[in-house]
């Protein structure tokens, strides 16, 4: 990965107020479906509509504090199987989230990342809504990206 592109990825991901920092060798892995960014061989980001964003592993490692959508424990098994996030399962959401923003979906008990998705409604609305989809999942625990290994 070129130095400018690596700096751009680091800056983009750091904007989500991560607890940890990106340090190490960044590489790009092109697949037919996705572009993945590897940190020391581990996929920490993927490009969604040309924008780098966390993978589930990246969110687990870097612990972003922004753009989080928290779901109740009843929603966990559905999201781990790739289901979109329905509004009734949301217990909290970052109110700065706008439609089409990329988000990290976490469980309410352990705050562990379950999936990465695109917001369909604003974060404030996610908290109030009692019906309909709120987040379209694009990557989740157990999918092909999850199993990419160094």
C-alpha positions in Angstrom: 0.0 0.0 0.0 1.4 3.4 -0.9 2.2 5.7 2.0 -0.5 8.3 1.1 -3.2 5.6 0.9 -2.1 4.1 4.2 -2.2 7.5 5.9 -5.7 8.1 4.4 -7.0 4.8 5.9 -5.5 5.5 9.3 -7.0 9.0 9.3 -10.4 7.7 8.2 -10.6 5.0 10.9 -9.1 7.2 13.6 -11.9 9.7 13.1 -14.2 7.1 14.8 -12.5 7.8 18.1 -10.8 4.4 18.5 -9.4 3.2 21.8 -6.5 1.6 20.1 -4.3 2.9 17.3 -3.3 1.5 13.9 0.3 0.5 14.0 2.0 -1.9 11.7 2.2 -3.0 8.1 -0.9 -2.1 6.0 -1.6 -4.1 2.9 -4.5 -4.2 0.4 -6.1 -7.5 -0.6 -8.3 -7.3 -3.7 -11.1 -9.9 -3.9 -13.8 -10.1 -6.6 -16.3 -8.8 -4.1 -14.3 -6.5 -1.8 -11.2 -4.6 -1.2 -9.8 -5.4 2.3 -7.1 -3.6 4.2 -4.9 -5.8 6.3 -2.9 -4.7 9.3 -0.1 -7.2 10.0 -2.1 -9.7 7.9 -5.4 -9.3 9.7 -8.4 -7.7 7.9 -9.1 -4.6 9.9 -11.0 -2.6 7.2 -12.9 -3.1 4.0 -13.9 -0.6 1.4 -17.6 0.0 1.1 -18.5 2.3 -1.8 -14.8 3.3 -1.9 -14.8 4.3 1.8 -12.6 2.4 4.2 -14.4 1.2 7.3 -13.9 -1.4 10.0 -14.3 -5.1 9.6 -15.8 -6.9 12.6 -12.2 -7.9 13.5 -11.0 -4.4 13.0 -13.8 -3.0 15.3 -13.0 -5.7 17.9 -9.3 -4.7 17.8 -9.6 -0.9 17.5 -12.7 -0.4 19.6 -14.4 2.6 17.9 -16.5 4.8 20.2 -18.5 6.5 17.4 -21.1 5.2 14.9 -22.1 2.3 17.2 -25.6 0.7 17.1 -26.3 -1.4 20.2 -28.7 -4.3 19.9 -30.4 -6.4 22.6 -29.2 -10.0 23.1 -32.3 -11.4 21.3 -31.0 -9.8 18.0 -27.5 -11.3 18.3 -28.2 -14.7 16.7 -30.0 -13.1 13.7 -27.2 -10.6 13.0 -24.6 -13.3 13.3 -26.4 -15.1 10.6 -26.4 -12.0 8.4 -29.8 -10.5 9.0 -30.3 -6.8 8.8 -30.9 -4.9 12.1 -34.5 -4.2 12.9 -35.5 -1.2 14.9 -37.2 -3.0 17.7 -33.9 -4.8 18.6 -32.0 -1.5 19.0 -31.4 -0.4 22.6 -29.0 2.5 21.8 -27.4 4.3 18.9 -25.0 7.1 18.3 -27.2 10.1 17.6 -24.7 11.6 15.1 -25.5 8.7 12.7 -27.2 9.8 9.5 -28.8 7.6 6.8 -26.1 6.0 4.6 -23.4 6.2 7.3 -21.4 3.1 8.0 -21.9 1.7 11.5 -20.7 -1.0 13.8 -23.4 -3.1 15.4 -22.5 -4.3 19.0 -24.3 -6.4 21.5 -25.7 -4.7 24.7 -24.1 -7.1 27.2 -20.4 -7.2 26.1 -20.3 -4.5 23.5 -18.7 -7.0 21.1 -19.0 -6.1 17.4 -21.4 -8.4 15.5 -21.6 -6.7 12.1 -20.9 -3.8 9.9 -23.6 -2.1 8.0 -25.2 1.0 6.4 -27.6 3.0 8.4 -31.0 3.2 6.8 -32.3 5.8 9.3 -30.7 8.4 11.6 -29.3 7.3 14.9 -31.8 9.3 17.0 -34.6 7.7 15.0 -33.2 4.2 15.6 -33.6 4.7 19.3 -37.3 5.7 19.0 -38.5 3.5 16.1 -40.5 0.4 16.9 -40.7 -1.1 13.4 -38.8 -1.5 10.2 -35.2 -2.0 9.3 -32.6 0.4 10.7 -29.3 -1.1 9.4 -28.4 -3.1 6.3 -25.7 -5.5 7.2 -22.8 -5.8 4.7 -20.4 -7.9 6.9 -20.9 -10.0 10.0 -19.3 -12.5 12.2 -18.9 -15.8 10.4 -19.1 -14.5 6.8 -16.3 -14.8 4.1 -14.5 -11.7 5.3 -14.5 -13.0 8.9 -12.6 -16.1 7.8 -9.9 -14.3 5.9 -6.7 -15.2 7.7 -3.1 -14.1 7.5 
